[in-house]
Amino acid sequence: MNRDSIQRFTFDTLPIRGELVHVDTTWRQVIRFKEYPDPVAGLLGQMLTAAALLASTIKVDGTLTLQTRGDGPVPLAMAEIGNRNGLRGIARTRNDRVIDDSPSPFLSLVGDGHLAITIRPEDGKAYQGVVALAGESLAECIETYFHDSEQIATRLWLSAAEGAAAGLLLQRLPRDGEEEAGEDEDWQRLTLLAATLGESELRQLTNERLLRRLFVRERVRLHAERPLEFRCSCSPLRTETALQIMGEPEVRRVLAEEGDVRVICQFCGATYRFDAVDVDLLFRSVPPTPNVGISH
């Protein structure tokens, strides 16, 4: 059963909102293309859920990329969501660093470095926020980003294990004017209740049961679900553009050595093959604009 979706919920009498996300099928599709150690696969699952939560909260019409870069065994991990519903992700590991198959703390995987959140709207300029890789979890790093960059109180709970990946976000709504008496107490109470949620409950419970379990005394309104899915943006045209940017001498060198030119997408495993005729046609076309690129 594919239950990949994100669903917003609000409290009738409180300026607080939340999001619940499940990306079970999407996560399994992302990790099936590579033999990731379990801790790395788990990190990718958490990043996919976090990217979906961020895109929905920030309301990105375009692409949002969540990326960690550090000096640990996993120097790069990335999750990307386009138009708030198409997800893909990838991680790179160091050949000279051993990753234990047992569960590992977040910082032991990524090491010292930074977390970057990049937003590329369909219209407008790209924006990037960067925070240090600090704290005990990916969720804590993202909470720091919201505190430092957005000045919005935000809490996240993320889990990816046993074939399921899920996330919960709570966020205080920005208000015009002074804060009303009791709002801080309401926020503290709801976040304390959410913190009682077990990881297996987060992954396995339906959204309705989970909210009843946590907020039994609150009037909670569940909004419509929005489906999520694995989607890769690679294509033959973008691959051709990448080869043109690589340059004819290099492409022909590969053709001479290998008999054809093969480009394998690192996100989805799709293979694009170019023989001698394809290469001739490729470089008879109008040269591309130098700034156009592709990321595989």
C-alpha positions, 0 to 999 in steps of 0.5 A: 500500500502506498500511503506517501502523503503530507497532511496539515493539521491545525488547532481550532483555538491555538496559533499553532499548526502541524504537518504529518508526512509519510514517505515509505514507498518513496524512501524505498525507491530512493535507497534501492538504487544503491547499497547503502548501509542501514544508518545511511539509508536511515539518514536519507529517509529522515532527509526526505521526510524533512524536505517534504515538511519544509517545502510544505511549511515554507510553501515552495513553488519550485525546488527545495534542496536539503543538503548536509556536507561534513567531514564524517563517513557521509560527506554528502547527503541530499534530499530534493523536492519539486513543487512540494510533491516529487522527491529524490535523494542521494548520499555519498560515503567515503571509501576510507571510513567504516560505517557500522551497520548498527544505528549511529548518532547523526553527527558520527555519520556527517561529522563537522560541517553544515546543513544547507537549505536551498530554495529555487522558486519557479519565479524569482531568485534562489535563496540559501540558508546555512547552519552548522551541523550541531545537535544530536539529530537532523531534526535539531539542526533544522530547528536551529535553522528556523530559529536563526533564519526564520525566527519561528518556533519549530519542532520536528520529529523524524524517523526512518526504519523497518521500511517506513519513514515519517515525520511530524512538525509543529510550528507557532504561527507568526502573529501581528502585535503582542503575544497573548497571555498563555501562548507560550504555555500552550506551545510548551504543553503541545511540544511536550505532548508531541515528545512523548511519541515513540518512533514506531508510533510515528511511523506506524499510526494513521494520522488520525490515531496519532493526533488523538493519541497526542492531543486528546484534549485539543480540538484538532482539525485535519486538512486534506492530504497531498500525495507525495512520490518519487520523481527524478528530473533527469531526461534525455534532453538534460543528459545531452546538455550535460554532454555538450557542456562536457565538450566534444573532445572529452565525449569523443575520447570516451566514445573511442575508449568505450565504444559508446557513451553511457550516463547513469543517473545517480538518483534513479539509475536510468542509463542514457546511451549515446553511440557514434551517430548520436554523438555526431548529431549531438555536436552538430546542434547549436551549442548550449548556453554555458550556464545551463547544467544538469545534476546527476 
